[in-house]
Amino acid sequence: MKKNRLIRFPGLLKRFRKNLMFIKCCIVFIFVFSLNLSAHVFSQSKLVTLDLKEVSVEKFVDAVKQQTGMKMMYNSGVVREAGQVSVQVKDKELSEVLDMVLKKVNLEYELYNDIILIRAKGEVPAGPKVLKGVVKDKSGAVLPGVTVVIKGTTLGVSTDIDGKYSITIPEDGKETVLMFTFVGMKPQEVRYAGQETLNVILTEEVAEMEEVVVNGYFTRKKESFTGVSKTFSGDELKTISTGNILNTLSVLDPSFTKVVNNEMGSDPNTIPDFEIRGSSSLKAEYENNPNMPTFIMDGFEVTAQKVFDLDPNRVRYITILKDASATAIYGSRAANGVVVIETVLPKAGKLQLSYNGSANFEIADLSDYNLMNAEEKLEYEVRSGLYEKSSKPGWTDDKLDAYNRILKLVKEGNDVDWLSIPVRELGVGHKHTVMAEGGNESFRYAFDLFYSNKVGVMKGSKRDNYGGGIRLQYNLKNLKFSNYASFDHLKSVNSPYGSFSSYLYYNPYYNPYDENGNVKKVLYSYEYYDRGITSKTMYNELYNAVLPSKNQQTSNNFLNNFSIEYDIIQGLKLKANLSLSVDNGKTDVYKSYENTEFLDKEKKGSYAQSTSNDFSYDINVILSYFKSLKKHFINLGFVYNLQEKQYDNTSIYVVGFPNANMDHVSIGSGYQEGAKPGGSFDVTRLVGFVGNLGYTYDNRFLLDASVRSDGSSIYGSNNRWGTFWSVGVGYNIHNEKFMKDWGVINLLKIRGSIGTTGGQNFSPYQAMAMYSYNDSRINTISYSGYLGAIMKAFGNKNLKWQKVEKQNVGLDFEIFHSRLTGSFNVYRDLSKDVLIDVSIAPSLGFSSYKENLGEVENSGVELSLKGTVLRDVKRELNWDIFFNLAHNKNKVKKINKALTAFNADQDSKVENKPMIRYKEGLSQNTIWVNESLGIDPATGDEIFLDMNGNKVNKWDSKNYKPWGSSDPKIYGTVGTMFMYKGWELNAHLYYKYGGYIYNQTLVDKVENVNPNENGDRRILYDRWNEPGDVAKFKKVSDVSVTNPTSRFVEKENYIQLQALSVSYDFRSAKLKEWGIQRLKISAIGNDVFTSSTVRMERGTSYPFARTFSLAAQITF
């Protein structure tokens, strides 16, 4: 038998040796290249050619700067008053030209390396002075070891342990420029103006994230980047929510779409699905969502659960990468976009302690439920004929007695609000984070501890996390070492009250408790006619809730990220990263033998337990090079990536527990009949090589190019390797001379990109023929001592990468001194070789196998605007308004016979809700129904229009028609931020317009309601009752199943106030006397209100919730 082998890497050392020659060649090439570019030319001997007539000195200086690339420093007032100059030279030395021109207007210059200092001629120098000051970071912490140098000289000092410095200013001090430098901080130049004290605040080197893009491997200047990205700071995230950052991202950027889970609502233990720019795969083909983006944290891939549980206070910046130019460096993992997370780095200075805490309150949102009360429910039962004499078998006088009993209960005031029973009045949770950090220029440290207690709105449900981390950084000349080790513990507990939907059906006139206050086991029983007499017992879920039970999951994660960075020469850097992750998890679900699930079983009680032991490593070796020569700037990057993931899972299901309180798995009497322990061990491996080029000419013309080659074990042996690439171009129009003279436009960039990425969010062994031991016959048959094997899955050695061809054209702009900024993107993503289940003959033992056959297209536009309405620095007043708009059109471009068979199989299923069907040219999210002409006023029956345009009174699967799509025409957010002194107000409103939805509530709770169970009160007022009624719903007595019909397709437009926050940053001097550097208090509301054109039940198994938080940030 031919084996379908995995890619194997038998030893990291061996692999590194094999690739050592490649790395050496890269280093030698770049070193030689840098030597050729590094020919030193003395600034004084630079040649210039000028032809200027009667221009200001400022224009003359700009012309010299443009030709030489040198920096100019001068007093704008002195230069402006100097008058006009004329000059006509060709290939003259710079020093000669400066002497000739400046002398005419009584100016002189001085040269410091690549800086020209221009000043008034003959100024009388003052005597030397001593300048003192303190250097801090933006949080107010002092910085020891900061280098303070007088620019152009070797005169300098360092700040002491309290961040203080003292430096002597030379006699010509009026033109002195001080340079403040510190590792990890942005260098700052400050002009000395004769003062005695100069205090300086340094910001982090990449703190101005508006200026750079971090993609997980490299950091690029945003102005020269051609890709599409959105970056948000940790502070921005915390103004939206104190909860998980994934929900927060969907508020800040509408293209990062949260897939609404109308079943699980706000369940704290359900991780929602997210998509960037639509669905690239056919969702019905997979158990899990294959359209989730890839998450990268500190350069390494992490799971969605890791991000979901990530403490927001650990986040420094988060960047969403969307198009090919931004994501192609991740190759096979970038089909659905990439989310890059940077965690907080330690700050230098004295030991600094900070605390972030919040109290979180959740209130169940039950406003979409419209159930009948006891009196209305009884009226509906009468109208439905439940108590009328009938010719159908099963009717007796007992029904009349039942009516009288219920009528008595109603008159006695029995009207139970069943929805309130499993729901807390208020879910109260809390979060706490403590961080300690400090160090100096050579060594920095940071420690963090956190605890999160999230309490859901259903009683008993919660999610607890706690953990901590240690980050150490050490700088030794050209070497930098960094290590971050963290431990996280999770315990999630599901509600013992079962599914919320159970409580929707209970009749309100029945009490869950008996006359003694004990919980009833059975609420009531009833009989109904369905091709014969059928009986049903309504058990009380509250009874199961009070029994001993267990439904929880625990996990422990250890993560260690190590990095070493070496500056080989100026501009050439080698970095190696290693990440190790260990995950241990356990799930326990115990049900007492008294649980109503076991009423008809011999072995009562059950315990399901599963364990997981996962391990992964991820290695990156990154060689980067940058060089600037005159108008040319080049970035080169090479990456070697190696990763392996191991998943080891076991599971058992035990039954037969004699005592309700004996809830250990070992107490069970045995396995369920026909069952046995289960388990699996999966390994996936990936190796990748990346080349990246960024080139800028004159800061106007831009080029980005990337290529990545990946090998993965999850694809067929004939297609292990895939190559992905991208090319992006851009044009900084604002850097053209004519644009600078205009002065209105600060930034105007057009850009475009094209390329391919891949997807691999799929089963690890889907390409392989798999076998399992025939263990059902272990004790009876063996073959010469060997066990037989049964084929478990049909392989496909030609299975290859699912690729997405991405195209994007965009525009970025800033005008009116950056008071109005925005970006506009048009994109088209075409998924090719989409994985599809191909049907095969059942005689082979399988119904299908995986093949690359489908094509899916997503195309759309994105618009993002930010306007500053008020900006007054002196009054500390600022008011910004945000507007985001997105449109995405999903289309199935190609399907094969397998999907045609899938459609036919869907058609054969008689359901009361639309089934997924695929048709070329239509969206995956198309709603398929029979066209309805409404309810016949004469009979109360529904009338349909068949495929031939004929009126018919019967529903038929052959008459399926596409009736709109759930994809909205436009969606986005509108927001505002208002700041005054220490106050800050933020609001974000989400809107969606133009999509359609199938209102399942009208089907399940209005039309297909069993009269013996509760339903929506629209039953009473909107259903057909007698001839002549013009009604939307069928007659009350019609209890037949309502198949998918256009009557229930409704246009869905809605708005939702997703986030509202107000905060105050205290600035009292008294606080500093108490050792408090900063104190900020915030109040935040999430999902505050929703207004929709559709009224339907939301959160059927677990309710949605409104969340409110009170938060505090304290820095000591």
TILOMI-431413 format. One record per residue (C-alpha): residue in one letter; x, y, z. Coordinates in steps of 0.25 Angstrom, whole numbers, plus 5000, padded with zeros to 4 digits. Layout:
<sites>
AXYZ;...
</sites>
This chain:
<sites>
M500050005000;K500650134996;K500650235007;N500250385006;R501450435014;L501450565022;I502550665021;R503550635032;F504650715038;P505550615046;G506250715055;L506350865055;L507850865055;K507850785042;R506850875036;F507651005040;R508950945034;K508250915021;N507851055020;L509051125025;M509651135011;F508451215007;I508551315019;K510051335016;C509851365002;C508751465006;I509651535016;V510851535006;F509951594995;I509351705003;F510751735009;V511351754996;F510151834991;S510251925003;L511651955000;N511351994986;L510252094991;S511152145003;A512152234995;H512352355004;V512252484998;F512552605006;S511352695008;Q512152825005;S512552774991;K511152734987;L510752794973;V509552884971;T508952944958;L507953054961;D507253164952;L506353244961;K505953394960;E505453484970;V504953374980;S504953374995;V506053315003;E505153205008;K504853154993;F506353164991;V506653075003;D505552974998;A506152964985;V507552934991;K506852835000;Q506152764989;Q507452744981;T508452704992;G507452635002;M508052715013;K507252765025;M507152915027;M506952985041;Y506653135042;N505853235049;S504653255040;G504453395044;V505953435041;V505953365028;R504553425024;E505053565026;A506353545019;G505753585005;Q505853524991;V507053454984;S507353414970;V508353314966;Q508753244953;V509853134955;K510152994948;D510852884955;K511452974966;E511852924980;L510852944990;S511753025000;E512053124989;V510653144985;L510253165000;D511353265002;M510953344989;V509453354992;L509353365007;K510453475008;K509553564999;V508453565009;N509353575022;L509153425026;E510153325029;Y510153165030;E510853055038;L510952915034;Y510652795044;N510852665037;D509652665028;I508952785034;I509052925030;L508853035040;I508553175035;R508553295044;A508653445044;K510053495041;G510853565052;E509953525064;V510653555077;P510853425085;A510453425099;G511253365110;P511153215114;K509953165122;V509553045129;L508252975125;K507452885134;G506252795132;V505552665134;V505252555123;K504052475124;D503152385116;K501752415112;S501152345124;G501952435133;A503052335137;V504452395138;L505552335129;P506952305134;G508052295124;V507552385113;T508652435105;V508652585103;V509552645093;I509752785087;K509552755072;G510752765063;T511752745075;T512252635084;L511752715096;G510752635104;V510252575117;S509252465122;T508052475131;D508252425145;I507352325152;D506252435154;G506252465139;K506952605142;Y508052665134;S508952785134;I509752835122;T510652955119;I510153035106;P511253095098;E511353245096;D510653245083;G509453175090;K508353245082;E508553145071;T508753025080;V507952895077;L507852785087;M507752645083;F507052545093;T507252405090;F506852275097;V506752125092;G505252095089;M504952245089;K504752345077;P505952435076;Q505552575079;E506252705075;V505952835083;R506352975080;Y506953045092;A506253185093;G507053245105;Q506253175116;E506853125129;T505953005130;L505552905118;N504752785122;V504552685111;I503552575108;L503952455099;T503052365092;E503252225088;E503952195075;V502752145068;A501652215076;E501252295065;M500552175058;E499852265048;E501252275042;V501652125041;V501051995038;V501451875045;N501151735038;G501751645048;Y503051625041;F503451765037;T503151915040;R502852005028;K502652145027;K501152165024;E501452275014;S502252185005;F501352065008;T500452014996;G499551915004;V498251935011;S498351935026;K497651995038;T498352015052;F497752035065;S498452065079;G498151995092;D497552125097;E496552135085;L496151985088;K495852025103;T494952135100;I494052045092;S493951925102;T494651855114;G494251725108;N494851635097;I495651715086;L495051635074;N493651705077;T494351835079;L495051825065;S493751805058;V493251935064;L494452015059;D494551955045;P493251905038;S494051815028;F494451725040;T493051665041;K492551595053;V491651475048;V490351495056;N490051365064;N488551375066;E488551245074;M489651265084;G489451415086;S490351475097;D490851335102;P492151365109;N492751225105;T492351235090;I493551295082;P492851375070;D493251365056;F493851475048;E494151505034;I494951615026;R494351655013;G493351545012;S493351385011;S494451335002;S494051185004;L492751105003;K492251105018;A491350985017;E492550895013;Y493150905027;E492850885041;N493651005045;N493651145039;P494851135028;N494651285026;M495351335040;P496551425038;T497951385043;F498351445056;I499851485058;M500251525072;D501651575074;G502051515061;F501451375063;E500151315059;V499151295071;T497751235071;A496451315071;Q496151265086;K497551325090;V497151465084;F495751455090;D496251435104;L497351535102;D497451645113;P497151775106;N498251835115;R499251755109;V499051805095;R499951915090;Y499451925075;I498551845066;T498651845051;I497651785041;L498351745028;K497351735016;D497951735002;A499051644995;S500151754997;A499851745012;T499651595014;A500451525003;I501651505013;Y500751405020;G500451325008;S499551205010;R498951265023;A498551405017;A497351375009;N496351435019;G497251545024;V498251555035;V498051625049;V499451665055;I499451685070;E500651755077;T500651745092;V501151845102;L502651865103;P503351905116;K503652055118;A504952095124;G505152175136;K504852155151;L503952045155;Q502552085151;L501352015156;S499952025148;Y498651965151;N497451945142;G496151895147;S494651895143;A493351845148;N492451795137;F490951785137;E490151705128;I488651715126;A487851615117;D487151685105;L485851615104;S485151725096;D485051645084;Y484151535090;N482651555089;L482051435096;M480551425100;N480151435114;A479251335121;E477951395117;E478451415102;K478951275102;L477651215106;E476851295096;Y477851245085;E477551105090;V476051125088;R476251185074;S477151075069;G475950975073;L476750905083;Y475550885092;E474450865081;K473850735078;S474550675066;S474350555057;K475850525059;P476150405068;G476650435082;W475650545086;T474950525099;D474150595109;D475450605117;K475850725108;L474650805113;D475050775127;A476550825124;Y475950955118;N475250975131;R476450945140;I477251045132;L476251145132;K476251145147;L477751155147;V477651275139;K476551345147;E477351315160;G478451405154;N479451295150;D480351365139;V481751315140;D482851395133;W483651275128;L484751365121;S485151425135;I485451285141;P486751245135;V487251385134;R487951475144;E487451605147;L488851665146;G490151585143;V491251655151;G492751625147;H494051685149;K495451695143;H496751735149;T498151755143;V499451795150;M500751835143;A502051865148;E503151915139;G504451985138;G505951985135;N506952065127;E507552075113;S508251935114;F507251855122;R505751865123;Y504651775130;A503151765132;F502251675140;D500751665138;L499651595146;F498251585142;Y496851525146;S495551535138;N494251485143;K493151495132;V491751465137;G490751435126;V489251465127;M488751325128;K488951275143;G490151185145;S490851225133;K492251295134;R493651305128;D494851325138;N496251355133;Y497551375141;G498951385137;G500251465137;G501451485128;I502951535130;R503651615119;L505151635119;Q505951715109;Y507451735109;N508251825099;L509751795097;K510351885087;N509851825074;L509051715080;K507651715086;F507051595094;S505651585098;N504751485104;Y503351475108;A502751365116;S501251355120;F500351265127;D498851265125;H497751185132;L496351175127;K495051115133;S493751135126;V492451085132;N491151065124;S489751095130;P489150975137;Y487751035132;G487950975118;S487551045106;F486751175107;S485851135096;S485251025105;Y484551135113;L483951195101;Y482951085100;Y482451065114;N481051105116;P480951235125;Y479851175134;Y480651065139;N481551085151;P482951025152;Y482750995167;D481750905174;E480850955186;N482050915195;G483051005188;N483750885181;V484150895167;K483250805158;K483850695149;V482750695139;L481950825136;Y480850755127;S480550655117;Y479650665104;E479250575093;Y479150625078;Y478850555065;D479950545055;R479650415046;G479150355059;I479050395074;T480350445079;S480650485093;K481750585098;T482150615112;M482650755115;Y483850735126;N484250855134;E485650895131;L485750965144;Y485650825151;N486950785143;A487550915147;V487450885162;L488050745161;P489550725163;S490250745149;K491450785142;N491750855129;Q493050925129;Q494350935121;T495750965127;S497050995120;N498451035123;N499351105113;F500851135114;L501451225104;N502951265102;N503451355091;F504951375090;S505551475081;I507051515077;E507351625068;Y508751665063;D509051795055;I510151745046;I510451875039;Q509652005038;G508351965031;L508551815032;K507851735043;L507751595046;K506651545055;A506251405060;N504951375067;L504551245074;S503151225080;L502751105088;S501251075093;V500750965101;D499150955103;N498550855112;G497050855113;K495850775119;T494350765117;D493450705127;V491950685125;Y491150615136;K489650585137;S489050525149;Y488250395148;E487050475152;N487150565140;T485950555131;E486750515119;F486850375125;L485450345129;D485350225119;K486750175120;E487250065129;K488650115131;K488350255136;G489350375138;S490450405129;Y491850465129;A492550515116;Q493950555118;S495050595107;T496450635109;S497350705099;N498850725100;D499350815089;F500750865086;S501350955075;Y502651025071;D502851145062;I504151195057;N504451315049;V505851365044;I505751505038;L506851575030;S506451715027;Y507251825020;F506951975017;K507752075010;S507552225006;L508352284995;K507952424990;K506552404985;H506552254986;F506052174998;I506052024998;N505551915008;L505951775006;G505451655015;F505551505015;V504851415024;Y505051265028;N503751215035;L503651075041;Q502451025049;E501850895055;K500550875062;Q500150745070;Y498750715075;D498550595084;N497150575088;T496350465096;S494950445100;I494050355108;Y492550345111;V492150265123;V490750235128;G490050175140;F490250265153;P489550215165;N489650335173;A489350485168;N490550545176;M491550435172;D492050515160;H493350455156;V493550385143;S494150265150;I492750235157;G492050205144;S491650055142;G492150055128;Y492150105114;Q490850135106;E490450015098;G491250015085;A492150125090;K493650125093;P494750225097;G495150315086;G496350395082;S497250455071;F498650505069;D498850605058;V500050675053;T500250785043;R501450845038;L501750975030;V503051025024;G503151155017;F504151245010;V503851395008;G504451505000;N504051655001;L504451774994;G504051924997;Y504552034988;T504252184988;Y504752284978;D504752434983;N503752394993;R502752404982;F502752274974;L502552144982;L502751994979;D502451874988;A502751734984;S502651604992;V502751454989;R502551334998;S502651184996;D501951095006;G502050945008;S500950885016;S500550745021;I499050765019;Y499050765004;G499250644994;S500650584992;N500650644978;N500350784982;R501050804995;W501650934991;G500951064988;T501551204983;F500851334986;W501251474982;S500851614981;V501151744974;G500751884979;V501052024973;G500752154979;Y500852304976;N501052414987;I500452524979;H500552614991;N502052614990;E502052674976;K502552824976;F501252884971;M500452814982;K501352864993;D501253014988;W499752994989;G499752965004;V498352905005;I498652765003;N499552695014;L499452555008;L498952504995;K499352364991;I498752264980;R499152124981;G498851984975;S499151844977;I499051704972;G499451564976;T499051434982;T498851374996;G498451235001;G497551175011;Q497751055020;N496751065031;F496350925028;S496450775033;P497950735035;Y497750605028;Q496650635017;A497650595006;M497950465011;A497450325011;M497250285025;Y497050155032;S496550105046;Y496749975053;N495649875052;D495549875067;S494149835068;R494649695065;I495949695073;N495449585083;T494949495072;I495849505059;S497349535056;Y498149515044;S499449435049;G499449525061;Y499149655053;L497949735054;G497149775041;A496949915037;I495749985031;M495750105021;K495250225028;A495450335018;F495650345003;G496950415000;N497350514988;K498750524986;N498550634976;L497850724986;K498450864985;W498451004991;Q497151084991;K497651214985;V497051354986;E497351454975;K497351594981;Q497251724974;N497151864981;V497152004976;G497152114987;L497252264991;D497752325004;F497652475007;E497852575017;I497452725015;F497352855022;H498452825032;S497952685034;R496652735039;L495952645029;T496552505026;G496052385019;S496352265010;F495552194999;N495752054994;V495151974982;Y495451824983;R495251684976;D495551554983;L495451434974;S495551294981;K495951184972;D496151034975;V495151044986;L495050914993;I493750834991;D493250704994;V493050624982;S492050514982;I492450374978;A491750234977;P491250184991;S491850044987;L493250104990;G492850125005;F492850275004;S491850374999;S492950484996;Y494350524996;K495050664995;E495350724982;N495750864977;L494650904968;G493951034973;E494051184970;V493551294979;E493651444977;N493551564987;S493651704982;G493351834988;V493651974993;E494152025006;L494152175011;S494652235023;L494652375027;K495052455039;G494752605041;T495252695052;V494152795055;L494852865067;R496352875070;D496752975080;V498152935087;K498153045097;R496753015102;E497052865101;L495752845093;N495652745081;W494452685074;D494552585063;I493452515055;F493652375048;F492952315037;N493152175031;L492452105020;A492651975013;H491951895002;N492251744999;K491651664988;N491851514989;K491651424977;V491851284974;K492551274961;K492751134958;I492151004964;N492250864959;K491350744958;A491650714973;L490950844977;T489850814968;A489550684975;F489750764988;N488550854984;A487750734980;D487950674994;Q487550805000;D486250804992;S485950674997;K485950715011;V484550765016;E484850875026;N484151005031;K485351095028;P486151125015;M487351025012;I488651065007;R488751054991;Y489851094982;K489651154968;E490651214959;G490451364959;L489751374972;S490251394986;Q490551284996;N489551355005;T488351354995;I487051325002;W486351214994;V484751204995;N483451184988;E482851304983;S481651334991;L480451424986;G479951425001;I478751375008;D477451345001;P476451435008;A475351335005;T476051205010;G477151245019;D478151165011;E479451205004;I479451234989;F480751214982;L481351244968;D482051134961;M483251134952;N482351144940;G481551264946;N480351184949;K479551204963;V479651074971;N479151044985;K480350944989;W481750974992;D482750894983;S484250884984;K484350894969;N483851034970;Y485051094978;K485351234974;P486451324979;W485851434988;G486851534992;S488151515000;S488551545014;D489751625009;P489451765012;K489551875001;I490351965011;Y490851955025;G491752025034;T491952115046;V491752265050;G492452315062;T492952435070;M494052465080;F493952595088;M495052635097;Y495152755107;K496252765117;G496152635124;W494852595119;E494652495107;L493352455101;N493252345090;A492052285083;H491952185071;L490652155064;Y490652035054;Y489652035043;K489251925032;Y488351955020;G487851875009;G487951725013;Y486851625014;I486551525025;Y485651405027;N484851435039;Q484851295046;T484151355058;L482851375050;V482951225045;D483251165058;K482451255068;V481351305060;E480951205049;N481551065052;V481151075067;N480650955074;P479451005082;N479850925094;E481151015095;N481351165096;G481551255084;D481651405079;R480451485082;R480351525067;I479651385066;L478351455072;Y478351575064;D479051545050;R478551405046;W477351375037;N476051345045;E474851355036;P474551375021;G474851515016;D476051535026;V477251605019;A478351535027;K479851515026;F479751375033;K478951245031;K477751215038;V477851175053;S477351035051;D478451005040;V479550935048;S480250885035;V481750915034;T482051045026;N483151015016;P484051135012;T483251245006;S483451385001;R482451435012;F483451425022;V484651495015;E484751635020;K485651745017;E486651775029;N487051915032;Y487551945046;I488452035055;Q489151995068;L489852085078;Q490951985079;A491852065089;L491652195097;S492752235107;V493052355116;S494352375124;Y495152475132;D496652485133;F496952545147;R498152645147;S498152685161;A499552725167;K499052665180;L499052525173;K500552535170;E500852565184;W500152435187;G501052365177;I499952355167;Q500452385153;R499152365146;L497652335150;K496652315139;I495152275142;S494252225130;A492852185128;I492552095116;G491252035110;N491251935099;D490051895090;V489252005097;F488051995088;T487651935075;S486551985065;S486151895053;T485151885043;V485051735046;R484451685059;M484951545062;E485451465074;R486951485076;G487851395084;T486951275084;S487851175092;Y488551285100;P488051425100;F488751555095;A489151655106;R489451795108;T490751825115;F491151935124;S492551955131;L493152045141;A494752045139;A495952115146;Q497352135141;I498352165152;T499852185150;F500852195162;
</sites>
